[in-house]
């Protein structure tokens, strides 16, 4: 095909894998899509967060599947941004010949509906020709599918009666194999839309009519602006805090109330390594911390929905000790970990895993995070009911009897169980919040037993986890290794942020685990291992924990300096993944709730201190 004929000048030089930080995310509170800076949708799971992927180019450049829009420009460059206070994304292709703009969003209407991606392409300046290609790869690129041209576009059907997708558009499309391809020319000021929709059996597709596209755009923009408009936060770094809140909201399941840890799976913690996990599920720990951050901003609607989801787990648990660390968004625990051998992995980072074996681990800290969430819900949401209190009391009783045992810990190690400091601290939190709630609401409770257990944990931490030679609390009994999870100690009010032992611990963490403003979880090169090979980047939640600890210790100006340096590691639209690599690259699943919730917490505390206000829990 000669240059200038159909599709001849569309191919752009693109590396097989873009950096993780080259992506933005759109979503509809049911699932999300990752949109690259060149407007390629390279990741999407349907119909929900933890469903199999439809597009997974980010995990297999050749066979993962994608949905691309490419302008016919020579020497163009792109800019990408969110409309302020929304999760509606704009990608602009800019060149001397013209400007093409792609608006991407997933509509959110009053009632639940099948997920849709709306892509509106507009010629902002000049006459512009572009190519569109939609290449779904169902069931993690393992299932075959058919494609059929229709009057309004193309219908893709997964073999065996699986998913059905409709791509609706007025643009003339053709089939190349089982992919949809087309070219179209827009005069300056003209626009055209593409609507990719999941079509459940018996459902009526929305289509791509201009009325629907315009109405859904306005409704979606209004939804996001109304939601974030409920925030009471007016402090420093408002844009960064709001972007983090909007990212966290994208991880909220509108149907069930659950909050997922991240919307992706398989993105590596080190390029080419084995630390590649599936985070598309609800960890009690992550979700509870998320609520804490959103409550600080005055955004409490998610609290009730998630607490209702949590309470359902507590009600249906056979006994308090049968609670799991991680759940599917529907509350089930059917998530066996297995490898997708057909996917090559991001930049050949194998294995690509789905499911998560952490579901079978013992992680005692979850009771602390859960009780903290219930305590906050009682304080900022609805008073605790009689029936719920009976369940809460059962949880606290169980923790009082089982706190003094080894577990896999917050970092979900695969080297066996240990007596972890973090687990002890959060067991203390579970009992402490139970005591506070009982006394606040005058609930009946065996307070003598609870106080004895809480104090026993406190004494053990100071007597057995304190290493006088290092002047620091160690990560687990029998070890001298420091662990950045100790940074939560003053954040959950276990210890004063100005206690001499804490300040000594903070200095030890700075010596051993801090690199500039970045913090490692633990010394990966130490004598002890976590049961996995390879290295990892710095852990961003630990970096924000560290900043908040510095702030609370009384050095707000140092904390501000560290915080603003840390903000510089966000990507072009203000998003963070789980980790930051040695050259400042984003690593791990993206965007990561842990990181964004800790950013909000650090910003909130630091802003108050810089303003001379008394800190409030």
JOHUTA-V426047 format. One line per field, one symbol per residue. ss: DSSP state (~ for helix, > for strand, _ for the rest). A space follows every 50 residues. Layout:
# JOHUTA-V426047
ss->???
This chain:
# JOHUTA-V426047
ss->___________________~~~>>>>>____>>>>>____>>>>>_____ __>>>__________>>>>>>_____>>>>>>______>>>>>>>__>>> >>>>>__________>>>>>>>>>>__>>>>>>>>__~~~~___>>>>>> __>>>>>>_____>>>>>>____>>>__>>>>>>>>____>>>>>>>>__ _________~~~~~~~~~~~~~~~~~~~_________~~~~~~~~~~~~~ _>______>__>__>____________>___>>~~~~~~~~~~~~~____ ~~~~~~~~~~~~~~~~___~~~___>>__________>>______~~~__ __>>__~~~~_____~~~~~~~~~~~~~~~_____~~~~~~~~~~~~~~~ ~~____>__________>_>~~~~~~~~~~~~~~~~~~~~~_____~~~~ ~~~~~~~~~~~~~~_>>____>>__>______>~~~~~~~~________~ ~~~~~~~~~~~~_>>__>>__>_______________>>~~~~~~~~~~~ ~~___~~~~~~~~~~~~_________>>>>_____>>>>>_>~~~~~~~~ ~~~~~~~~~~_______
